[in-house]
Amino acid sequence: MKIVIAPDSFKESASASEIAAAMLRGVLAACPQAETILIPMADGGEGFAVAFMNVLGGLWRHVTVCGPLGEAVEAGYALVGNGRTAVIDMASCCGLALLPPEKRNPLHTTTYGVGQLLLDAADNGAQEIILGLGGSATVDGACGMVQAAGVAFFDSVGKIETPICGGMLSQLQCIDSGALDERLRKIRIRAACDVTNPLLGPHGAARVFGPQKGADAPTVEKLENGLAHLSELLPHAAKDFPGAGAAGGAGFGVKAFFDAGTERGAELLMDACCFNDRLAGADLLITGEGRIDSQTAGGKTCHAVAGRAKLHNVPVLALAGSLGSGIENLNDVFTAVFSICDGPMSLSDAMRSVLELTEKQTCNAVSCFLAGKNARR
């Protein structure tokens, strides 16, 4: 029996590689003779660059840059394709995982460090940059990022010298993009994301993702007003395209300043690793991520790999740390969906035991699949 294991990370709990290894242990406990292929996945969030490097090989660049609150953090990115392509996660330098819950407030966080990574990639000869938009602690419309890359922002006092953060957008009076680093104008930048949200409105960056980043109701409205003001300062830039609201409006920012549209991160990675070829002849695909709910179909890893499996008539078992509303609408791609939790438990307990729980539930899920398959013979 050939089983392909292709999960995403369980955010703030375990990497995709760790989850894949736990699933492998569960598979072998249920079916010791199974032929397995492990493909740790990502859709643009944390682990995206590592996933690309695992698939294509390459070099990892360690870089000290500005963190989400302006502090120095150790980040990095992958140089693949003989150094021609840089793959960068926003989350590596401005991700939620870098901040404890009590310090999460998108009025105060910045994407400045991402711009520093872009410049480092240019310094090292990258001809293309794939930028993963996901897992950020920011809602600054990528202004911090482009500020680091040379764009000048002005308020009523003059040029802003400190890193732009979400709470500063409403005070902006003028933007001068003429000083954007010339090398970045020539490098092809591709933005990878897993959502289709617009910049503004009830489904936009502030109202949907702000609360996930630590924003209370008044803060959400301040962020919404700030992003609306930013869009008025950049009237040439579209704000309603799918993915504009990704990573706190970074989708809008990369389009406005780099003319880079958004692409499905999981699809980019699957194409890079020849996913269809590796899936051919499989009897089962196992995938998973931290939460499966109504947003899963919007471009999340689980839905993307399941879609490829469906083309090959391969059954799909999906495991998640938690299940939300709307999973009944995913029956067209998932054969079955399981929570890894084996009983009532707190979020902290589930996160602490995520690998053990994943291994155990994978074993149970595969055992059920095998029993059903045997019963149909």
Beta strands, then each sheet from edge to edge (+ up, - down):
strand 1: 2-5
strand 2: 35-38
strand 3: 59-66
strand 4: 72-80
strand 5: 85-89
strand 6: 128-132
strand 7: 152-154
strand 8: 174-176
strand 9: 188-193
strand 10: 262-264
strand 11: 284-292
strand 12: 316-323
strand 13: 336-339
sheet 1: 2+ 1+ 11+ 12+ 13+
sheet 2: 3+ 4- 5+ 6+ 9+ 10+
sheet 3: 7+ 8-
end
